[in-house]
């Protein structure tokens, strides 16, 4: 599909803050049409929307619980009504869970699985038919380094990210004949609210383990997502790319 960048539409799930917000603003810099998904952070999503609008993009915000198929279907109907079905889907929404494996409740396990893995499945399945019809699309899944290496006290979260990596590789093979690329970004530690469960000393200790000596900034992950979305990235698919400052190789 050959058209100017400002005619592309990108949907970013979980875009009201952190990596998702940074991705929305990065795509807005080239004038793409931006769909900002959020679940409950209405004002935060509107703030990101205002930032994207100031950069000259057309912006739509939409609220949905991505673990519920009927809400995903309503979101798709809204986007279709605004002629903003995505050419590029960034599956970014996710939640974390920290604690001993033996202490994870069934409810907590299901919640992490439903948002991080089932939500990604439902969103991709909902917006894939239009990409297949057009014979063009970009799907970028935000994973984690923990999906590759595992993480003590983050078993549920790591399990979902490992699942995302396997799904990414499988779907890339399935969709390659339709000229749709599927890749995952598996960041190391990113300086977002998801790190708030650590105190200052714990953060310092973690930084000392990273060869780069610092955490990633959300805009660095956003720039990689942008690159993978470009038309000239059409031969990159099925890859799990981990920007982690040399921490895990």
C-alpha positions as CSV (number, residue, x, y, z in Angstrom):
1,X,0.0,0.0,0.0
2,X,1.6,3.2,-1.2
3,X,0.2,6.4,0.4
4,X,1.5,9.4,2.3
5,X,2.2,8.8,6.0
6,X,-0.5,11.3,7.0
7,X,-3.1,9.1,5.5
8,X,-2.3,6.1,7.7
9,X,-4.3,5.4,10.8
10,X,-2.7,3.9,14.0
11,X,-4.5,2.4,16.9
12,X,-2.6,2.3,20.2
13,X,-4.1,0.3,23.1
14,X,-3.4,1.6,26.5
15,X,-2.3,4.9,25.2
16,X,-3.3,7.2,28.1
17,X,0.2,7.1,29.7
18,X,3.7,5.6,29.6
19,X,4.9,3.8,26.5
20,X,1.5,4.0,24.8
21,X,1.3,7.8,25.1
22,X,4.8,8.2,23.8
23,X,3.9,6.0,20.8
24,X,0.8,8.1,20.0
25,X,2.8,11.3,20.1
26,X,5.6,9.9,18.0
27,X,3.2,8.9,15.2
28,X,1.4,12.3,15.5
29,X,4.7,14.0,14.6
30,X,4.3,12.8,11.0
31,X,0.6,13.6,11.0
32,X,-0.8,10.1,11.1
33,X,-4.4,9.6,12.2
34,X,-4.3,8.6,15.9
35,X,-6.7,6.4,17.8
36,X,-6.0,6.5,21.5
37,X,-7.5,3.6,23.4
38,X,-7.9,3.6,27.2
39,X,-10.0,1.8,29.8
40,X,-10.7,4.3,32.5
41,X,-8.1,7.1,32.5
42,X,-10.4,9.5,30.6
43,X,-8.6,12.8,31.4
44,X,-5.1,11.3,30.9
45,X,-6.3,10.0,27.4
46,X,-7.6,13.5,26.6
47,X,-4.3,15.0,27.6
48,X,-2.5,12.8,25.1
49,X,-5.1,13.5,22.5
50,X,-4.6,17.3,22.9
51,X,-0.8,16.8,22.5
52,X,-1.4,14.8,19.3
53,X,-3.9,17.4,18.0
54,X,-1.3,20.1,18.6
55,X,1.0,18.3,16.2
56,X,-1.6,18.4,13.5
57,X,-3.0,14.9,13.7
58,X,-6.6,13.8,13.5
59,X,-7.3,12.1,16.8
60,X,-10.0,9.8,18.2
61,X,-10.2,8.5,21.8
62,X,-12.1,5.4,22.6
63,X,-12.7,3.6,25.9
64,X,-13.0,-0.2,26.1
65,X,-12.2,-3.1,28.4
66,X,-10.1,-5.1,26.0
67,X,-10.6,-8.4,27.9
68,X,-14.3,-8.3,26.8
69,X,-15.1,-9.2,23.2
70,X,-18.3,-7.2,23.1
71,X,-16.4,-4.0,24.1
72,X,-13.9,-4.6,21.4
73,X,-16.7,-5.0,18.9
74,X,-18.2,-1.7,20.0
75,X,-14.8,-0.1,19.6
76,X,-14.4,-1.4,16.1
77,X,-17.9,-0.1,15.2
78,X,-16.9,3.3,16.4
79,X,-13.7,3.4,14.5
80,X,-15.4,2.2,11.3
81,X,-18.0,4.9,11.7
82,X,-15.3,7.5,11.8
83,X,-13.4,5.9,8.9
84,X,-10.5,5.2,11.2
85,X,-10.0,1.4,11.1
86,X,-6.3,1.0,11.7
87,X,-3.6,0.3,9.1
88,X,-1.2,-0.1,12.1
89,X,-2.2,-1.8,15.4
90,X,0.0,-1.3,18.4
91,X,-1.0,-3.8,21.1
92,X,0.4,-2.0,24.1
93,X,-2.2,-2.3,26.9
94,X,-1.1,-4.4,29.8
95,X,-1.0,-4.7,33.6
96,X,1.7,-6.0,35.9
97,X,1.6,-8.3,38.9
98,X,4.3,-8.5,41.5
99,X,4.5,-11.2,44.2
100,X,5.5,-14.8,45.1
101,X,4.2,-17.4,42.7
102,X,2.6,-19.3,45.6
103,X,0.7,-16.2,46.6
104,X,-0.9,-15.5,43.2
105,X,-4.7,-15.9,43.5
106,X,-6.7,-17.4,40.6
107,X,-8.4,-14.1,40.2
108,X,-5.2,-12.2,39.9
109,X,-3.8,-14.8,37.4
110,X,-6.9,-14.5,35.3
111,X,-6.9,-10.7,35.3
112,X,-3.3,-10.6,34.0
113,X,-4.0,-13.2,31.4
114,X,-7.2,-11.6,30.3
115,X,-5.8,-8.1,29.8
116,X,-2.2,-8.9,28.5
117,X,-2.8,-11.9,26.4
118,X,-6.5,-12.4,25.7
119,X,-6.9,-8.6,25.1
120,X,-4.2,-8.7,22.5
121,X,-5.8,-11.7,20.8
122,X,-9.2,-10.0,20.7
123,X,-7.9,-6.7,19.4
124,X,-5.9,-8.3,16.7
125,X,-8.7,-10.6,15.6
126,X,-11.1,-7.6,15.5
127,X,-9.0,-5.4,13.3
128,X,-7.2,-8.0,11.1
129,X,-9.9,-8.5,8.5
130,X,-9.5,-5.0,7.1
131,X,-5.7,-5.4,6.9
132,X,-6.2,-8.7,5.0
133,X,-8.7,-7.0,2.7
134,X,-6.2,-4.3,1.9
135,X,-3.2,-6.7,1.7
136,X,-1.2,-4.4,4.0
137,X,-0.8,-3.9,7.7
138,X,1.5,-3.6,10.6
139,X,0.9,-5.3,14.0
140,X,3.3,-4.4,16.8
141,X,3.0,-6.1,20.1
142,X,4.6,-4.6,23.2
143,X,6.1,-7.5,25.1
144,X,8.9,-7.5,27.7
145,X,12.3,-8.8,28.3
146,X,10.7,-10.9,31.0
147,X,9.0,-12.8,28.3
148,X,12.4,-14.0,27.1
149,X,14.3,-14.4,30.3
150,X,11.6,-14.9,33.0
151,X,11.4,-12.9,36.2
152,X,11.4,-13.8,39.8
153,X,8.2,-12.7,41.5
154,X,6.6,-11.7,38.2
155,X,5.6,-15.1,36.9
156,X,2.1,-14.2,35.7
157,X,3.3,-11.1,33.9
158,X,6.3,-13.0,32.3
159,X,4.0,-15.8,31.2
160,X,1.8,-13.4,29.3
161,X,4.8,-11.8,27.6
162,X,6.2,-15.2,26.6
163,X,2.8,-16.0,25.1
164,X,2.9,-12.7,23.2
165,X,6.3,-13.6,21.8
166,X,5.1,-17.0,20.6
167,X,1.9,-15.5,19.1
168,X,3.9,-12.9,17.3
169,X,6.1,-15.4,15.6
170,X,3.2,-17.7,14.7
171,X,1.0,-14.9,13.3
172,X,3.9,-13.4,11.3
173,X,4.2,-16.6,9.4
174,X,0.4,-16.8,8.8
175,X,0.0,-13.2,7.6
176,X,3.2,-12.8,5.5
177,X,1.4,-13.8,2.3
178,X,-1.1,-10.9,3.0
179,X,1.8,-8.4,3.3
180,X,1.1,-7.9,7.0
181,X,4.1,-7.8,9.3
182,X,3.9,-8.8,12.9
183,X,6.7,-8.0,15.4
184,X,7.1,-7.5,19.1
185,X,9.1,-5.0,21.1
186,X,10.4,-6.5,24.3
187,X,11.8,-3.6,26.4
188,X,14.0,-3.9,29.4
189,X,13.3,-1.5,32.2
190,X,11.4,1.6,31.0
191,X,11.0,4.6,33.2
192,X,7.2,4.6,33.6
193,X,4.6,4.3,36.3
194,X,4.9,0.5,36.1
195,X,8.1,0.8,38.1
196,X,6.4,2.6,41.0
197,X,6.4,-0.6,43.1
198,X,10.1,-0.2,43.5
199,X,11.7,2.2,46.0
200,X,14.6,4.5,45.2
201,X,17.2,2.0,46.5
202,X,15.7,-0.8,44.5
203,X,15.7,1.3,41.3
204,X,19.4,2.2,41.9
205,X,20.3,-1.4,42.4
206,X,18.5,-2.4,39.2
207,X,20.2,0.4,37.2
208,X,23.6,-0.8,38.3
209,X,22.9,-4.2,36.6
210,X,22.2,-2.6,33.2
211,X,25.4,-2.0,31.1
212,X,23.9,1.3,29.7
213,X,23.6,2.5,33.3
214,X,20.0,3.7,33.0
215,X,16.4,2.9,32.3
216,X,14.9,3.4,28.8
217,X,12.7,6.4,28.2
218,X,9.3,5.8,26.7
219,X,10.1,7.8,23.6
220,X,13.0,5.4,22.8
221,X,10.5,2.5,22.6
222,X,8.1,4.7,20.6
223,X,10.8,5.4,18.0
224,X,11.3,1.7,17.5
225,X,7.6,1.1,17.1
226,X,7.5,3.9,14.5
227,X,10.3,2.4,12.5
228,X,8.7,-1.0,12.4
229,X,5.5,0.6,11.1
230,X,7.0,2.2,8.1
231,X,6.4,0.9,4.6
232,X,10.1,0.3,4.1
233,X,10.1,-2.1,7.1
234,X,8.1,-4.7,5.1
235,X,10.8,-7.4,5.3
236,X,11.0,-7.3,9.1
237,X,8.5,-9.7,10.5
238,X,8.3,-12.4,13.2
239,X,10.9,-10.6,15.2
240,X,11.2,-10.1,19.0
241,X,13.3,-7.0,19.3
242,X,14.6,-6.2,22.8
243,X,15.9,-2.7,23.6
244,X,17.3,-3.3,27.0
245,X,20.6,-1.4,27.3
246,X,22.6,-4.6,27.0
247,X,21.1,-6.1,30.2
248,X,19.8,-9.3,28.5
249,X,21.4,-10.6,25.3
